Amino acid sequence: MSAGIWISATSGAYRFPDRAPEARPPGETPRDGGRLGPVTSPGELERTLRANLRGEVDFGAAARALVTMDASNYRRVPVGVVAPRDAADVSAALEVCAAAGVPVVPRGGGTSIAGQATGTGVVLDLTRHMNALVSVDPAARTAVVQPGLVLDRLREAVRPYGLAFGPDPSTHSRCTLGGMIGNNACGAHSVAWGTTADNVLELAVTAYGGAAHRLSTGWAGAPPGLRELVAGNLAVLRTGLAGGFSRRISGYGGLDALLPEHGTRPARAFCGSEGTLGVVTEAVVRLVEAPAAPVLAVLGYADESAAADAAAGLLAHGPLTVEGMARDLVGDAAGLPRGGAWLFVEMPDAGAARTLLRAADALDAVLVADRAGQRALWRIREDAAGTATRLPDGTMAWPGWEDCAVPPARLGAYLREFRALLAAHGLRGAPYGHFGEGCVHVRIDFDLATGPGVARFRAFSEELADLVVSHGGSLSGEHGDGQARAELLPRMYGPETLALFAAYKDVWDPAGGMNPGILVRPARLDENLRFAALPATPFAREVARCVGVAKCRTTEPGGPGVMCPSYRVTGEERHSTRGRARLLHEMLAGEVVTGGWRSAEVAEALDLCLGCKGCAGDCPVGVDMAAYKAEFLHRHWAGRVRPLAHYLLGGLPRWLRAVAALRAARPLNAAARHLRVPGLERRRPLPPLAPEPFTRWWHRSGPGTGRPAPPAGPADPAAPGGPEDAGPGAPGPTVVTLWPDTFTNHLSPDAARAAVRVLGAAGLAVGLPPDGVCCGLTYVSTGRLDRARSVLRRTLGALDAAGGVDGPVVVLEPSCAAALRADLPALLPDDPRAARLAASVRTFAETLEEYAPAWRPPRLDRAVAGQTHCHQHAVLGDAADRRLRERAGLTGELSGGCCGLAGNFGFEPGHHEVSVACAGEQLLPALRAAPPTALVQADGYSCRTQIAQLGGVRAHHLAELLADGL
């Protein structure tokens, strides 16, 4: 028997050979100066790669787990991950792997939806180091880019020249140029500027084995045998790929670019090869002139078919985009005209937009000229890759038929038959996409976890492939075939064309080491499904929600969202929401990450999760990593002694109640100036305790024992800041219950006292719940879920004993409001009292808007800066706060992003650098840029603490600002 080592993987096995053939050009030696010897095991492969590369080589469980999946339904387990530093590293890696007989998969942002960015060999992560914009030539309208460069970085760099890169997938904030080249990506503007292949001029490519090629026009630099292959197959190239249209991306669909009448363009033909031919190490791309003042026309139609039928007729007017979507995808999104489906048609200028409007036979229409309004509408479209995964009833839908395309004139007929096919199989999905080019995106509620469900997935896929072909279409319209559709290519192409594809692959990759199982000699579309590895548990279903669209990987400065602060400051995949979800997925699968709930790899990745819940609001599929972290910590530390910080910070409500009972706040404040508490971050000062908690002040100065305080408005009810006269015989004031959360009660009682004053001025009577109620937030954030449940049950019981809560519950601390509104019903799903209390929770601004709508707040007429709490952004919403600030004359925007303190996070050891870096990303620059006279607002106690400690200024709750104005 051979002495080679078999390495098993999800999609099969391969063997390290007994001998490693020499692959380097004669005379060259590896970088360590020695000859490349046999590689007989994964460990030997890792050592050989380390010896020959300057970049990182990681065969550890965490690194492998992070790349088992892309944004598709598929999962393949690699041997290791390499992050090359340059083209020489790529060449060395491909030589070493070829000598060992190990496959290689190039990977960019990992947003491929067909499985082509996963593999069983070595994954090349081209984003870590090879991500530079090498040069820009505005006069020639070209740029030289490395494969790991994110598209938005290129767009930002060329925007000052009035230029753009034409193709713009919805993942533009995280997809890479190398991935776009590999999949021949298109995007909304391809109707005007073409696919990626149309915008690539030159490519530097390294083949399996290490040989370098420079592709442009003509045969110079092409691999040996390619010219002869084309010469011997001219008839097949001219007939087998005939009848194409702009979105014929399937297979090696661009091979006809090698025909002499098409200019003999090997660089163009290479685009769309999905990592199966070689690795792009550099590209020269074409730039286009961006219109100075584009106008977005949103056209409403009765239904999807009417919109699809109309799309092709708009092309004669020279649109930049013609995007379509229906109500079952976007619901009642703001800003859309009347209709059941819409076309988003971007025109170069206002005149062209008005001409289009006159010609379009639409039910209704709006023109949007301002950039902010356009961005808001485009965000609906860009998030569709994620939002389409959730059907209106909450059912998850999956990729698999994400981007097939038909000629635009056939789109309406195709969509009608497509909807009928879905219904015949008992499936649901919401089509949308590039209607102007006949390219349809859709996520479908396949059952990919059971045998019958997978069988239906296969049967539907085969019938849909036939339907697409019957309309003269392409199985892939922009994202590539990958594993999802390559098996079905014989339904689209004849045997001679498929044989030519195989020969083309063999010219480039005779050993078959580049991304095997993709395009040529493909894997079955129903194997390697990522759901097969998961147990059938509720937590596993939650983790599987992450479909990998990777919106969490964006580092766009000043973006509208929060997600994902730790990734934004570290740039590491394991600290992104997707990365953590992938590690949890592999922990549950148990193949790569084998420690189960005690996994050190998962614990390390979740350690830098701030629990900000930004993902719950910003992730298009609603991944709530804060909740997953709480569940993991709960199980990870079950039956063991926890870190001291969990007891100190998780038990904060109990400790602070004890301090208040002993009246020990002042001596503890004095001691804290000189001492550091074991188990907490030594560089983080402890915030001062309030000498008198709010509840003690209430019982001392208020109405006594929890009875509502009378309204505290001014004598003239029509005066600014006072309630309007309700007239004789009007009912008494609404009673609101002011929740004395731990942070407000013991650390920031000024905010609660101010809230009492403002609520009273608005004509509301204020009461308090029984002493000792708690939302359980600190126990949830430290993963002490059993303790959280007991605290919440005790709270509900105390409220019952006091007669329950009648009316709104005003919670001043956003994190506590979010805990009551979201975590409470999730932790006690079978207790109807939990749902009732959650439904009663209101923020301060929501209370005033809903229960005192006629009240006029005092006019402050000042600029305001500060921070919107992450939990408010993600769970509660801040629309009412924005309206209240506007009515009070507070101008300006609060900072986006995350303050970085995040409750217990910033006080835990090992988090200080990340905490400070998060604040430095948006909050601190916003404070520095604010006018000297600006008021500083932060409703979250953590945010106010971070601002005080790092910004050197005191921030106030909105209630305090309004109370001062009274």
Disulfide bonds with the S-S distance in Angstrom:
none
